[in-house]
């Protein structure tokens, strides 16, 4: 596999150099998976980050706000919501461990 050709997509970049080297847009694009005609996952991710400002800003939105964005159907919105819930649970677990 050619590492540089894998970098055409965020998933290939993550595989080759690690998640810590990806931008927020790229990480979100991986969750989104695929785009729609004329709008790749990377463009959808960029629109989300522009509209909501950050992952924190996104996490405070009702699911209906995500559905307003062209290219985000139910499955993609649910995938993003699940990722935020996983992150919330990790933070809570770390917090509980730090106060113990």
N, C-alpha and C positions, 0 to 999 in steps of 0.2 A: 504494500500500500504506500502510495506517495503522500507523505505528511502534508506537503504544501497544498496538494489538490484537495485534501480533506478539509482544509481551512476555508473552503468555499461555504461551509456550513458551520454554525457554532458547535454542533455535536462533534465534528471532526477536530475542531480546535481544542475542545475540552479533552478529548481522548489523547491528543498529542502533547498538550502542554499543561493541562490541569484546569479545574474549574476556577481556581483563584485568579487566573489570568484573563477570564472573560469579563466583559462589561455586564452591567445589569440588563441591558437590552438583549445581549446574546444569551444570557441565562434564561431570560423570559421567553425568548424565541424557541429555545429547546422545549420548554413546557408547552408552548403553543403547538409545536410540531410542524404543521403545514399551513400555508397561507391559502389564499383564494386567488382566482384569476386576476392578475394585475397587481396583487398585493401579497408579497411573500411574508412568511412568519416574522422575519426581521423587521419589516415595516410595521406590522401590527404591534409588535413589542415596543418599537420606538414611539408609536402613537400612544400606547398605554402609559409609558413612562413620561411622555410630554404632558399628557392630560392630567395625570395624577401626581407627578413630580418625583415619586420615589416608591419603593416597595411599601414603606409605611403608609404613604398616601393611598396606595392601591388597597392595602389591607383594611382600610377604614371605609371602603365603598360598599354599597349594597350590590349584590350580584347583577341586578338589573342595569346598573351603570356600565358594566362590561359588555352586556348584550347590545348596547348602543353602537359599539364599534364594529364596522364592517370586517368580517373575517372571524369573528368570535361567536361561534355557535355554542349551544349548551355544553357539549362535551369539553370544549376548550375552557370555558368559564369554570366548569366544575373541577377540571384539572388544576387550574390556578388557585381556586378556593381551597382545594385539598392541600396544595403546597403551602399556602399561608397557615393552614391549621397545623400542619406538621411543624412548621417553623415556630408557631406559638407554643406548641407542646414542648419543643426542645428548649425554648427560652424558659418556660415554667419549670422544667426539670432542672436546668442549670441553676435557676434561682433557688429552688428548694434545696439543692445540694449545697449551695453557697451559704445558706442560713443555718444549715444543720451543724 
